[in-house]
Amino acid sequence: MTRTILDIHILQTVPPSNLNRDDTGAPKSAVFGGVRRARVSSQAWKRATRQTFDDLLPASELGVRTKKVAEALAERIATLDSSLPTQTTWELAAETMRAATGSKIEVRTRKAKKDDESGSDNADEASAPESAYLMFLSRHQLDELAALTLEGSSGGDLTKLKEFLKKKENKARARQSVDTKHSVDIALFGRMVADSAGLNVEAATQVAHAISIHRSEIESDYFTAVDDRNTEDETGAGMVGSIDFNSATLYRYAAVDIDELHKNLGTGLRENESPTTPTQKAVGAFLEGFITSLPTGKINTFGNHTLPAAVIVKLRTRRPVSFVGAFEEPVRQGEEGGFLREGCKRLARYVPELEKQYGVPDGEQTWIFRVGEATATLEDLGVEVTLAELLNDVETAVAERLGSST
């Protein structure tokens, strides 16, 4: 069966930085090809990609992942009926979420704080119920649940809402509300509802851990801070400390199952949309977001704002394929320093050889987006484009591919 898979391969150089820390505060690393490499976890880069969606997509097409789902739903209930007290909206929202997801939604007990002056314990302020784990819901799903809540509670009556949701057809409506109209980020990255496996959403996207194409050692920066109120006679620092960092040319990879994404998103929320429009927009947003995003660990300390030097995008018809094997033998430093030039040469040799041996199925397309003379060896791997052209070409190709498969 012909599939539609989008592969994204990136080479990106990052100066001294600490993008993604381990439990000791050091940059994460991994052994690959027998040597230590810099590593940035897939979770860190998926989070960074999701954050770019705030600038690329309307808020209505995005979801919220939080334990405070009752509070999020209560805000929408209050928008529809501003006369309801806050505590009432919390209770109504929690009841609806329990019915819709089968999850425990409870007020979390928190340790009471001591009054600074009297030393007496103060009772915790009222708080909204929370779920035991992060839940991922789209804005559309929350809006439908809010409308259903007000319908069942007849103006805010919790007892009436409980009776309403006990009815099989109404509980089914609540569950249906969280299982349709998925947001772009839910459709791309998936969702797990521990208490209701039927509400899980299979992720359409796989993101690899980024690793350096060369050996990378962790270094340590010893720093001091001076007390501004010190006089000339007062020597020494007001504070001393150290921070670990590394620098690397990273190979980054992600794959999007366009067919799974299309299934997750459905055929659109508006009648005048083409059936492929939501998927096209999601693919464009992910492609731009993944290329331009950067995890923000210690970003204020290092200011390591870089963009990729080379991007290879392939629209495949069978299965995703990573090119990380090109770097199993670590890249050695060039004669004048640097790893990017040799990294591009590795890809320029490896990709054609791989595709020659395994064959390139009919219908596969390749685009190259690159910056600088060091990446020139990638020219022959595909059609050279700018970032804007890349986004437009891929969205168009996705629409054609989906259109021909229906």
Residue pairs with C-beta under 8 A, 6 or more apart in sequence:
2 317
2 318
2 363
2 405
3 257
3 258
3 259
3 316
3 317
3 318
3 319
4 257
4 258
4 259
4 315
4 316
4 317
4 398
4 401
4 402
4 405
5 255
5 256
5 257
5 258
5 315
5 316
5 317
5 318
5 319
5 320
6 255
6 256
6 258
6 283
6 287
6 313
6 314
6 315
6 316
6 394
6 398
7 253
7 254
7 255
7 312
7 313
7 314
7 315
7 316
7 320
7 321
7 322
8 252
8 253
8 254
8 255
8 256
8 287
8 290
8 291
8 311
8 312
8 313
9 251
9 252
9 253
9 311
9 312
9 313
9 314
9 322
9 323
9 347
10 250
10 251
10 252
10 253
10 290
10 291
10 308
10 310
10 311
10 312
11 213
11 249
11 250
11 251
11 252
11 308
11 309
11 310
11 340
11 343
11 344
11 347
11 375
12 210
12 249
12 250
12 252
12 306
12 307
12 308
12 309
13 248
13 249
13 250
13 306
13 309
13 339
13 340
14 247
14 248
14 249
14 250
14 304
14 306
15 247
15 302
15 304
15 306
16 219
16 221
16 245
16 246
16 247
16 302
16 304
17 27
17 245
17 246
17 247
17 297
17 298
17 299
17 302
17 304
18 25
18 26
18 27
18 243
18 244
18 245
18 246
18 297
18 298
18 301
18 302
19 27
19 40
19 44
19 294
19 295
19 297
19 298
19 304
20 27
20 28
20 39
20 40
20 41
20 44
20 295
20 297
21 27
21 28
21 297
21 298
22 28
25 243
25 244
26 218
26 244
27 38
27 39
27 218
27 244
27 245
27 246
28 38
28 39
28 40
28 41
29 36
29 37
29 38
29 39
29 216
29 218
29 246
30 36
30 37
30 39
30 209
30 211
31 37
32 211
32 324
32 327
32 328
33 327
33 328
33 329
33 330
35 215
35 330
36 215
36 216
36 217
37 211
37 212
37 214
37 215
37 216
37 248
37 330
38 211
38 212
38 216
38 246
38 247
38 248
38 250
39 209
39 210
39 211
39 212
40 209
40 210
40 250
40 295
41 209
42 207
42 208
42 209
42 210
44 295
44 297
45 207
45 210
45 252
45 290
45 293
45 295
46 189
46 205
46 207
47 295
48 293
48 294
48 295
48 296
49 207
49 286
49 289
49 290
49 293
50 185
50 189
50 289
51 293
52 285
52 288
52 289
52 292
52 293
53 62
53 184
53 185
53 285
53 289
54 62
56 284
56 285
56 288
56 289
57 184
57 281
57 285
59 139
60 139
60 140
61 139
61 183
61 184
61 281
62 138
62 139
62 183
62 184
62 185
63 136
63 137
63 138
63 139
63 141
63 182
63 183
63 185
63 186
64 72
64 136
64 137
64 139
64 142
65 134
65 135
65 136
66 72
66 134
66 135
67 130
67 131
67 132
67 133
67 134
67 135
68 128
68 130
69 93
69 97
69 105
69 130
69 131
69 135
69 137
70 90
70 93
70 94
70 97
70 105
70 128
70 129
70 130
70 131
71 90
71 93
71 128
71 130
72 137
72 142
73 93
73 96
73 97
73 142
73 145
73 146
73 149
74 86
74 89
74 90
74 92
74 93
74 128
75 89
76 142
76 143
76 145
76 146
77 84
77 89
77 92
77 93
77 146
77 149
77 150
78 84
78 86
78 89
79 146
80 146
80 147
80 150
81 150
81 155
81 156
83 156
84 92
84 156
87 126
88 156
88 158
89 156
90 128
90 129
91 129
91 158
92 149
92 153
92 156
92 158
92 161
93 128
93 129
93 145
93 149
94 105
94 106
94 128
94 129
95 149
95 158
95 161
95 162
95 165
96 145
96 148
96 149
96 152
96 161
96 165
96 174
97 103
97 105
97 131
97 145
98 104
98 105
99 165
99 170
99 171
99 174
99 175
100 145
100 174
100 175
100 177
100 178
101 131
101 135
101 175
101 178
101 193
101 195
101 196
101 199
102 193
102 195
102 196
103 131
103 132
103 133
103 135
103 193
103 194
103 195
103 196
104 131
104 132
104 195
105 129
105 130
105 131
106 129
106 130
106 132
107 127
107 128
107 129
107 130
108 127
108 129
108 130
110 124
110 127
112 121
112 122
112 123
112 124
113 121
113 122
113 124
114 120
114 121
114 122
115 121
115 122
132 194
133 194
135 193
136 185
136 186
136 191
137 178
137 186
138 181
138 182
138 183
138 186
139 183
140 181
140 183
140 269
141 177
141 178
141 180
141 181
141 182
141 183
144 177
144 181
145 174
145 177
145 178
148 170
148 173
148 174
148 177
149 161
150 156
151 164
152 160
152 161
152 164
152 165
152 170
153 160
153 161
153 164
154 160
164 170
165 171
165 174
175 196
175 198
175 199
178 199
179 198
179 199
180 266
181 266
181 269
182 191
182 201
182 264
182 265
182 266
184 265
184 278
184 281
184 282
184 285
186 201
186 264
187 201
187 204
187 261
187 264
187 265
187 282
188 203
188 204
188 205
188 256
188 261
188 264
188 282
188 286
189 203
189 205
190 200
190 201
190 202
190 203
190 204
190 205
191 199
191 200
191 201
192 200
193 199
193 200
201 264
202 260
202 264
203 260
204 256
204 257
204 258
204 260
204 261
204 264
205 254
205 255
205 256
205 257
205 261
205 286
206 254
206 255
206 256
206 320
207 253
207 254
207 290
208 252
208 253
208 254
208 322
208 324
210 250
210 251
210 252
210 253
211 250
211 251
211 324
211 327
212 248
212 249
212 250
212 251
213 248
213 249
213 250
213 251
213 327
213 330
213 331
213 339
213 343
213 346
214 248
214 249
214 327
214 330
214 331
214 332
214 333
214 339
215 330
216 246
216 247
216 248
217 246
218 244
218 245
218 246
219 244
219 245
219 246
220 242
220 243
220 244
220 245
221 242
221 243
221 244
221 245
222 240
222 241
222 242
223 240
223 241
223 242
223 243
224 237
224 239
224 240
224 241
225 237
225 238
225 239
225 240
225 241
226 237
226 238
227 234
227 237
227 238
230 238
243 298
243 301
245 298
245 302
249 331
249 338
249 339
249 340
249 343
251 323
251 324
251 326
251 327
251 343
252 290
252 308
253 322
253 323
253 324
254 286
254 290
255 320
255 322
256 283
256 286
257 320
258 279
258 283
258 398
258 401
258 402
259 405
261 279
261 282
261 283
262 276
262 279
262 402
265 278
265 279
265 282
266 278
267 273
267 275
267 278
268 274
268 275
268 277
268 278
269 278
274 399
275 402
275 406
276 398
276 399
276 402
276 403
279 398
279 399
279 402
280 395
280 398
280 399
281 395
283 394
283 395
283 398
284 391
284 394
284 395
287 313
287 390
287 391
287 394
288 387
288 391
291 307
291 308
291 311
291 369
291 387
292 307
294 304
294 305
294 306
299 305
307 371
308 371
309 340
309 370
309 371
309 372
309 374
309 375
310 340
310 344
310 347
310 368
310 369
310 370
310 371
310 375
310 378
311 368
311 369
311 370
311 390
312 323
312 347
312 351
312 366
312 367
312 368
312 378
312 381
312 382
313 366
313 367
313 369
313 382
313 390
313 394
314 321
314 364
314 365
314 366
314 367
314 382
315 364
315 365
315 366
315 394
315 397
315 398
315 401
316 361
316 364
317 361
317 362
317 363
317 364
318 361
321 354
323 347
323 350
323 351
323 354
325 350
325 354
326 346
326 347
326 349
326 350
326 351
327 343
327 346
331 339
331 342
331 343
331 346
332 342
333 339
334 341
334 342
338 374
340 372
340 374
340 375
341 374
341 375
341 377
344 370
344 374
344 375
344 376
344 377
344 378
345 377
347 377
347 378
347 381
348 377
348 378
348 380
348 381
351 381
352 381
363 401
365 382
365 383
365 397
366 381
366 382
366 383
367 382
367 383
367 384
367 385
367 390
367 393
367 394
368 378
368 379
368 381
368 382
368 383
368 384
368 385
369 384
369 385
369 386
369 387
369 390
370 376
370 378
370 379
370 384
383 393
385 393
